Amino acid sequence: MTTKRAAAIVGIGQTDWRGDYEKTKKGEHPADSNGYGARAFKEALRDAGIKRDDIDGLIVGPTTAYERMGEILGLDVRWGGQADAVQAMMQAVMAIETGMAEVVALVYGNNQRSGGTQYGGPDASGAASFLSYVYHAPWGLTSQGALYAMMLRAYQHERGLTERQMGEVAVAQRGWSSMNPRAIMQEKITVDDYVNSRLVCEPLHLLDYCLINDGGVALIVAEASRAKKISSHPVFIEALGRSDLNKGATTLEPRLTNFYLPAQQQCAQQVFNAAGLGPQDMDVAQIYDSFSVHVPLALEGYGYCAVGDAGKFMVEQGIGPGGALPVNTSGGHLSDSYMQGWNHQIEAVRQLRGTADKRQVENCRYVHYSSDVAGKAMSIIYGR
């Protein structure tokens, strides 16, 4: 486990993904992946109030090349690499703890909409590297939607989650995004709207799917003592946790037999014990949501409710505005922006800084981020 509060976020930045979404709908191409990342980095640098030369570490998202992004940003760092959102934060903290870097920039850019990225079909992006695609392609199972549709159906059958209960996720997140001027989707919806929305891959409705849009996100992470000098409102990394289900990971087994539960429970034990906190102490949960089904799985897996009670919890306790557990308060991937987990990190920072405007959760002290993909459960607890 990492040393508690060894590092903190001192700067955040994002592009205008709402404005760029409208442009891409018209066939325009505002930037490429590197350009979006560079725009977000410029804002994060301004937000942190530091100079470019103060940065000695760089991690870029898997959508861009580390070396090229460094050149574009004008950075000559001594340490760096490439990772997804949650692993980028973990690597940055580990680099700081081991003395390999002191101030690390995390930069992500993606032009997936204007670039025509395919997430399903014979030309699915990454089909050659995702073994689950290769093994199941002869049966037409080439999209993440198809994989998660099977997972949701099995989960509904085993734990009794109903269609209307599942709709609570999309409704709650649209409730949050309706108060977020940066979000792409801002019109409120009801459970009836969800049920009546078209099925894409049964039982997944259109409103269960994430958005596909262009954009960029950047964060600047600094060693704790330096972070306190840089920022008057640093957001600290309280603890990190990870547990993988590697048995059968290239098949559907971890998704269909236990719905990530063992990995989530092990990760929960790690991260909460390391922070000296529990689910009851979390003011906000940010849950990776490429599909809505991630949310009830995480609620059960991390102990926010009993196994099998996620549907009841979402209806009776609530995860939207005014609910007992605010979840994905920017609107998440379903309504805010699909930035592959990166936008969840900057929303956590805004909530802990108290700068989330109308959607601000009162007296927010701790935010839990959860990422559960392909049997790998990873978590970060942020604190102010």
C-alpha positions as CSV (number, residue, x, y, z in Angstrom):
1,M,0.0,0.0,0.0
2,T,1.1,3.5,-0.7
3,T,2.1,6.0,1.9
4,K,-1.1,7.9,2.8
5,R,-1.2,11.4,1.3
6,A,2.2,11.1,-0.4
7,A,1.0,13.0,-3.4
8,A,-1.7,15.5,-4.4
9,I,-3.4,16.9,-7.5
10,V,-2.6,20.6,-7.9
11,G,-3.9,21.3,-11.4
12,I,-6.7,20.1,-13.7
13,G,-7.7,20.9,-17.3
14,Q,-10.2,19.8,-19.9
15,T,-11.2,20.8,-23.4
16,D,-14.6,22.1,-24.5
17,W,-16.1,18.7,-25.2
18,R,-19.6,20.0,-25.4
19,G,-18.7,22.6,-28.0
20,D,-16.5,20.2,-29.9
21,Y,-19.2,17.6,-29.9
22,E,-21.5,20.0,-31.8
23,K,-18.7,20.7,-34.3
24,T,-18.0,17.0,-34.9
25,K,-21.7,16.4,-35.5
26,K,-21.3,18.9,-38.4
27,G,-18.4,16.9,-39.8
28,E,-15.7,19.3,-38.5
29,H,-12.4,18.1,-37.0
30,P,-11.3,20.6,-34.3
31,A,-8.1,18.7,-33.4
32,D,-6.4,15.3,-33.3
33,S,-5.7,13.3,-30.1
34,N,-2.5,15.2,-29.5
35,G,-4.1,18.5,-30.0
36,Y,-6.9,17.8,-27.5
37,G,-4.3,16.6,-24.9
38,A,-2.2,19.8,-25.4
39,R,-5.3,22.0,-24.9
40,A,-6.1,20.3,-21.7
41,F,-2.5,20.4,-20.5
42,K,-2.4,24.2,-21.1
43,E,-5.4,24.7,-18.9
44,A,-4.0,22.3,-16.1
45,L,-0.7,24.2,-16.1
46,R,-2.6,27.5,-15.7
47,D,-4.8,26.0,-13.0
48,A,-1.7,24.8,-11.0
49,G,0.1,28.1,-11.4
50,I,3.4,26.5,-12.2
51,K,5.8,26.6,-15.1
52,R,6.3,23.9,-17.7
53,D,9.9,23.4,-16.5
54,D,8.6,22.5,-13.1
55,I,7.3,19.2,-14.5
56,D,9.7,16.3,-14.4
57,G,7.3,13.4,-15.2
58,L,4.8,12.7,-17.9
59,I,2.2,9.9,-18.4
60,V,0.0,10.0,-21.4
61,G,-3.2,8.1,-22.2
62,P,-3.1,5.0,-24.4
63,T,-4.6,7.0,-27.3
64,T,-1.4,9.0,-27.9
65,A,2.4,8.3,-28.1
66,Y,4.4,9.3,-25.0
67,E,7.4,10.6,-26.9
68,R,5.4,12.7,-29.4
69,M,3.1,14.1,-26.8
70,G,6.2,15.2,-24.8
71,E,7.6,17.0,-27.8
72,I,4.3,18.8,-28.5
73,L,4.0,19.9,-24.9
74,G,7.6,21.1,-24.8
75,L,8.4,18.8,-21.9
76,D,11.8,17.2,-21.3
77,V,11.0,15.0,-18.4
78,R,13.3,12.4,-16.7
79,W,10.5,9.8,-16.2
80,G,7.3,8.9,-17.9
81,G,5.2,6.4,-19.8
82,Q,1.7,5.5,-21.0
83,A,-1.3,4.3,-19.1
84,D,-5.1,4.5,-18.7
85,A,-6.7,6.9,-16.2
86,V,-6.5,4.9,-13.0
87,Q,-3.2,3.3,-13.7
88,A,-1.7,6.7,-14.7
89,M,-2.6,8.0,-11.3
90,M,-1.2,4.9,-9.6
91,Q,2.1,5.2,-11.5
92,A,2.4,8.9,-10.8
93,V,2.1,8.2,-7.1
94,M,4.6,5.4,-7.2
95,A,7.1,7.5,-9.2
96,I,6.8,10.3,-6.6
97,E,7.2,7.9,-3.7
98,T,10.3,6.3,-5.2
99,G,11.9,9.6,-6.0
100,M,11.8,9.1,-9.8
101,A,9.7,12.3,-10.3
102,E,8.3,15.1,-8.2
103,V,5.8,16.8,-10.4
104,V,4.0,14.6,-12.9
105,A,1.7,15.6,-15.7
106,L,-1.1,13.2,-16.7
107,V,-2.3,14.0,-20.2
108,Y,-5.1,12.3,-22.3
109,G,-6.4,13.2,-25.7
110,N,-8.9,11.4,-28.0
111,N,-10.5,12.2,-31.3
112,Q,-12.6,9.0,-31.3
113,R,-15.7,10.6,-32.8
114,S,-14.2,12.7,-35.5
115,G,-11.6,10.0,-36.2
116,G,-14.3,7.4,-36.7
117,T,-13.1,4.9,-34.1
118,Q,-14.9,1.6,-34.3
119,Y,-15.8,-0.2,-31.0
120,G,-17.6,-3.1,-32.7
121,G,-17.8,-5.0,-36.0
122,P,-15.1,-6.5,-38.1
123,D,-13.0,-3.3,-37.9
124,A,-13.3,-2.9,-34.2
125,S,-10.5,-0.9,-32.7
126,G,-8.0,-3.1,-30.9
127,A,-9.6,-6.3,-32.2
128,A,-6.2,-7.9,-32.7
129,S,-5.1,-7.2,-29.2
130,F,-8.2,-7.9,-27.2
131,L,-8.3,-11.7,-27.0
132,S,-12.0,-11.8,-26.1
133,Y,-12.7,-10.2,-29.5
134,V,-10.6,-12.8,-31.3
135,Y,-12.1,-15.8,-29.5
136,H,-15.7,-14.7,-30.0
137,A,-15.6,-13.0,-33.4
138,P,-16.8,-16.0,-35.3
139,W,-20.1,-15.6,-33.4
140,G,-20.3,-11.9,-34.1
141,L,-19.4,-10.9,-30.6
142,T,-17.0,-8.1,-31.5
143,S,-18.2,-5.2,-29.4
144,Q,-18.0,-4.2,-25.7
145,G,-21.8,-3.7,-25.9
146,A,-22.3,-7.4,-26.8
147,L,-20.0,-8.5,-23.9
148,Y,-21.8,-6.3,-21.3
149,A,-25.2,-7.3,-22.6
150,M,-24.5,-10.9,-21.8
151,M,-23.1,-9.8,-18.4
152,L,-26.1,-7.7,-17.5
153,R,-28.5,-10.5,-18.5
154,A,-26.7,-13.0,-16.3
155,Y,-26.5,-10.5,-13.5
156,Q,-30.3,-9.8,-13.7
157,H,-31.1,-13.5,-13.7
158,E,-28.9,-14.2,-10.7
159,R,-29.5,-11.2,-8.5
160,G,-33.0,-10.1,-9.6
161,L,-32.2,-6.6,-10.9
162,T,-35.1,-5.3,-12.9
163,E,-35.2,-3.2,-16.0
164,R,-36.6,-0.2,-14.2
165,Q,-34.1,-0.5,-11.4
166,M,-31.3,-0.5,-14.1
167,G,-32.8,2.7,-15.5
168,E,-32.0,4.5,-12.2
169,V,-28.3,4.8,-13.3
170,A,-29.0,6.7,-16.5
171,V,-31.7,8.8,-14.8
172,A,-29.4,9.7,-11.9
173,Q,-26.5,10.6,-14.1
174,R,-28.6,12.8,-16.4
175,G,-29.8,14.5,-13.2
176,W,-26.3,15.4,-12.4
177,S,-25.3,16.4,-15.9
178,S,-28.4,18.7,-16.1
179,M,-26.5,20.9,-13.6
180,N,-23.1,20.6,-15.4
181,P,-22.6,23.3,-18.0
182,R,-19.7,21.3,-19.5
183,A,-21.7,18.1,-20.0
184,I,-22.8,17.1,-23.5
185,M,-26.2,15.7,-22.5
186,Q,-28.1,18.0,-20.2
187,E,-31.8,17.2,-20.7
188,K,-33.3,15.3,-17.7
189,I,-34.8,11.9,-18.4
190,T,-37.2,9.6,-16.5
191,V,-37.2,5.8,-15.9
192,D,-40.0,5.6,-18.5
193,D,-37.8,7.4,-21.0
194,Y,-35.2,4.7,-20.3
195,V,-37.5,1.8,-20.7
196,N,-38.9,3.2,-23.9
197,S,-35.5,4.0,-25.4
198,R,-34.5,1.6,-28.1
199,L,-32.6,-1.6,-27.4
200,V,-29.2,-1.8,-28.9
201,C,-28.1,-5.2,-27.7
202,E,-30.7,-6.6,-25.4
203,P,-31.0,-6.0,-22.5
204,L,-28.8,-2.9,-23.0
205,H,-30.8,0.2,-24.1
206,L,-29.3,3.2,-25.9
207,L,-29.2,5.0,-22.5
208,D,-27.0,2.3,-21.0
209,Y,-24.2,3.1,-23.4
210,C,-21.5,5.8,-23.0
211,L,-21.1,8.7,-25.3
212,I,-18.5,8.7,-28.1
213,N,-16.9,12.2,-28.3
214,D,-13.6,14.0,-28.8
215,G,-11.8,15.7,-26.0
216,G,-8.8,16.0,-23.7
217,V,-8.1,15.9,-19.9
218,A,-5.0,16.7,-18.0
219,L,-4.0,16.6,-14.3
220,I,-0.8,17.6,-12.5
221,V,0.3,15.6,-9.5
222,A,3.0,16.7,-7.1
223,E,4.8,15.3,-4.1
224,A,2.7,16.2,-1.0
225,S,5.0,18.8,0.6
226,R,5.5,20.5,-2.7
227,A,1.8,20.3,-3.5
228,K,1.1,22.3,-0.3
229,K,3.4,25.1,-1.5
230,I,2.0,25.1,-5.1
231,S,-1.7,25.0,-4.3
232,S,-4.0,26.4,-1.6
233,H,-6.5,23.6,-2.3
234,P,-4.5,20.4,-3.1
235,V,-6.5,17.1,-3.5
236,F,-4.6,14.3,-1.9
237,I,-4.4,10.7,-2.9
238,E,-5.4,8.9,0.3
239,A,-5.0,5.3,-0.9
240,L,-4.7,3.0,-3.9
241,G,-6.0,-0.5,-4.4
242,R,-6.0,-3.2,-7.1
243,S,-7.0,-6.8,-7.4
244,D,-7.1,-8.8,-10.7
245,L,-9.1,-11.8,-11.7
246,N,-6.6,-13.3,-14.2
247,K,-8.1,-16.8,-14.4
248,G,-10.2,-16.9,-17.5
249,A,-9.5,-13.2,-18.2
250,T,-9.4,-13.7,-22.0
251,T,-12.8,-15.3,-21.9
252,L,-16.1,-14.1,-20.5
253,E,-15.7,-16.0,-17.3
254,P,-14.9,-13.1,-14.8
255,R,-17.9,-11.2,-16.2
256,L,-20.5,-14.0,-16.3
257,T,-19.7,-16.2,-13.2
258,N,-19.0,-13.6,-10.4
259,F,-19.4,-10.2,-12.0
260,Y,-16.0,-9.0,-10.7
261,L,-17.2,-9.4,-7.1
262,P,-14.1,-11.2,-5.6
263,A,-11.7,-8.6,-7.2
264,Q,-13.9,-5.7,-6.0
265,Q,-14.1,-7.0,-2.5
266,Q,-10.4,-7.6,-2.3
267,C,-9.7,-4.2,-3.7
268,A,-12.2,-2.6,-1.3
269,Q,-10.4,-4.2,1.7
270,Q,-7.0,-2.9,0.4
271,V,-8.1,0.7,-0.3
272,F,-10.3,1.3,2.7
273,N,-7.9,-0.3,5.1
274,A,-5.0,1.8,3.7
275,A,-7.0,5.0,4.1
276,G,-8.4,4.1,7.5
277,L,-11.9,4.7,6.1
278,G,-14.9,2.7,4.9
279,P,-17.8,3.0,2.4
280,Q,-19.8,4.9,5.0
281,D,-17.1,7.7,4.9
282,M,-17.3,8.3,1.2
283,D,-19.2,11.5,0.2
284,V,-19.1,10.8,-3.5
285,A,-18.5,7.7,-5.7
286,Q,-17.0,8.1,-9.2
287,I,-17.5,4.8,-11.0
288,Y,-16.1,4.0,-14.4
289,D,-19.2,3.6,-16.6
290,S,-18.6,2.8,-20.2
291,F,-21.9,0.9,-19.6
292,S,-24.4,1.6,-16.9
293,V,-24.1,-2.0,-15.5
294,H,-20.7,-1.0,-13.9
295,V,-22.6,1.0,-11.3
296,P,-24.7,-1.6,-9.5
297,L,-21.7,-4.0,-9.6
298,A,-19.5,-1.5,-7.9
299,L,-22.2,-0.6,-5.3
300,E,-22.3,-4.2,-4.2
301,G,-18.6,-5.1,-4.7
302,Y,-17.3,-2.2,-2.6
303,G,-19.8,-2.6,0.2
304,Y,-22.2,0.4,-0.4
305,C,-25.0,-2.1,-0.2
306,A,-25.4,-5.9,0.3
307,V,-24.8,-8.2,-2.6
308,G,-28.1,-8.4,-4.5
309,D,-29.4,-5.2,-3.1
310,A,-28.1,-2.7,-5.7
311,G,-31.4,-2.2,-7.4
312,K,-33.2,-1.6,-4.1
313,F,-30.4,0.8,-3.0
314,M,-30.6,2.9,-6.1
315,V,-34.4,3.2,-5.9
316,E,-34.8,3.7,-2.1
317,Q,-31.5,5.4,-1.2
318,G,-30.7,7.1,-4.4
319,I,-27.5,7.9,-6.4
320,G,-28.6,11.0,-8.1
321,P,-29.1,14.6,-6.8
322,G,-30.4,14.5,-3.3
323,G,-29.6,10.7,-2.9
324,A,-27.8,9.0,-0.1
325,L,-24.7,8.3,-2.3
326,P,-23.9,10.8,-5.1
327,V,-22.5,8.8,-8.0
328,N,-20.8,10.2,-11.1
329,T,-21.7,13.7,-10.2
330,S,-20.6,15.2,-13.5
331,G,-22.9,12.9,-15.4
332,G,-20.2,10.3,-16.0
333,H,-19.6,8.6,-19.3
334,L,-23.3,8.2,-20.0
335,S,-24.1,12.0,-20.0
336,D,-21.0,14.2,-19.3
337,S,-18.3,12.9,-21.7
338,Y,-16.6,9.6,-22.6
339,M,-13.0,10.3,-21.6
340,Q,-12.3,6.7,-20.6
341,G,-12.2,7.4,-16.9
342,W,-10.2,10.6,-17.1
343,N,-13.2,13.0,-16.6
344,H,-14.1,11.2,-13.4
345,Q,-10.7,12.2,-11.9
346,I,-11.2,16.0,-12.5
347,E,-14.8,15.8,-11.2
348,A,-13.4,14.3,-8.0
349,V,-11.1,17.2,-7.7
350,R,-13.8,19.8,-8.3
351,Q,-16.1,18.2,-5.7
352,L,-13.2,18.2,-3.1
353,R,-12.3,21.8,-4.0
354,G,-15.9,22.8,-3.6
355,T,-16.0,24.2,-7.1
356,A,-18.7,21.9,-8.7
357,D,-21.3,24.7,-8.8
358,K,-24.9,23.6,-8.7
359,R,-24.0,19.9,-8.4
360,Q,-21.7,20.5,-5.5
361,V,-22.0,17.9,-2.7
362,E,-22.1,19.6,0.6
363,N,-19.0,19.3,2.8
364,C,-17.4,16.8,0.4
365,R,-14.3,15.3,2.2
366,Y,-13.7,12.0,0.4
367,V,-14.3,10.7,-3.1
368,H,-13.9,7.0,-4.1
369,Y,-13.0,6.2,-7.7
370,S,-13.6,2.7,-9.0
371,S,-12.6,1.1,-12.3
372,D,-13.7,-2.4,-13.0
373,V,-12.8,-3.7,-16.5
374,A,-12.1,-7.2,-17.8
375,G,-11.8,-8.6,-14.3
376,K,-9.4,-5.9,-13.0
377,A,-10.7,-3.9,-10.0
378,M,-8.8,-0.7,-9.2
379,S,-9.6,2.1,-6.8
380,I,-8.4,5.5,-5.6
381,I,-9.6,7.4,-2.6
382,Y,-9.2,11.1,-2.9
383,G,-9.3,13.5,0.1
384,R,-9.1,17.2,0.7
